[in-house]
Amino acid sequence: MGVLENRFQDNVVVASMDKLLGWARSTSPWFFQFGLACCAIEMMATAASRYDLMRIGMIPRSSPRQADVMIVAGTVTMKMSLRVKKLYEQMADPKYVIAMGSCATSGGPYWQHGYHVLKGVDLVVPVDVYIPGCPPRPEALIEGLLKLQEKIQADRPLTKKIA
Amino acid sequence: MSEDQDKFIADVVEKALQGDMDAINNIEDRVTRSKAKAALVKAKREAKAAATEDTSKSEESKTEESAPVVKSLSEKVAACLNEKFPNSLESEDVNGYIQMKDKNWFEIAQYLRYNLDFLFDSLQCVTGYDFGENEDLEVRYNLHSMTHNHAIEIRIKTDRNNPKVPSVEQVWRIGDWFERETYDMYGIEFEGHSNMTRILCPEDWAGWPLRKDYETQESYHGIVVPKVKDGWE
């Protein structure tokens, strides 16, 4: 380690502030717990003891004020779409959205003839990660969450962005 | 050989039918004996079928003349309604359901529910029906009686351009949601309902989704409704 070796006492970590913030945020993205259809069952299974989302730092929260990630799990009807938008607006920044399952990504089986179904939740809120599947298995959801963590980690909140 | 055998078997069967079973039992050859027995069974069956046909024909002619026709429940109800509420039936023909006019439907519903002979205390379903372009709409009620364990279906036609049917919400409380759902999907208004609003679709939704001429609206609160991702196909 050269010049830095043995120069500091214990419990000191040297890192850039950006990376530190990214690390802190990415390792505890609490997700907003609401299920709309059968995908919610898989989400529950993922959060339960067998797949144990807690080990990657994710805890379901029942209020949008306490959540960082919104997992849209299931079919979003036109009636629900306004509520989904409102819930997204109630979350505090920085906020992320995961579209779980084919209904939330594209309308799923209702995408051509379902007059009442929103054809993809990205028409209402900005989506960060899409997880295909009907419904996706817990492994697929975990894969999507890890992708989201990578994305959060790569974010540099303190660096000035050049447009 | 086989012609001879056939003739022989026919002979034996004839004898057996007249009561002489020994004629068959005494045949030496096992194959011929079993063939003869099979032929006997067949002959007996044919004889029996012919006999029942005769009797059923005679029975039919009897019922036409004297025995009273057993009425189905729908026929009983229709006859009773015709007596109590004249001109309430659309047609006298009862074919598993009762076709009614919407006149007096509320009073008739009350009568069907509380009359001791019928006691239809359970409204099981209210459905809408669209017969297509320039045709009428229809409401169908399925009634069931817990006491008597019997059920009927009642159908009421209504005009497509001004669909109105009296509400039976006050007779069967479940009718509240059933009628709201029918209103939501077909636009049939139930007069006298205490809260005639949509139940499934958003309140500001346009059109009646289960009508055959329904066309999906282009946007809802600025959100595109029909599919827009053409490149995906």
Interface residues (C-beta under 8 A of the other chain):
Chain A: M78 K79 S81 L82 S106 G107 W111 Q112 Y115 H116 L118 K119 G120 L123 V124
Chain B: C201 P202 W205 P209 Y214 T216 Y220 H221 I223 V224 V225 P226 K227 V228 K229 W232
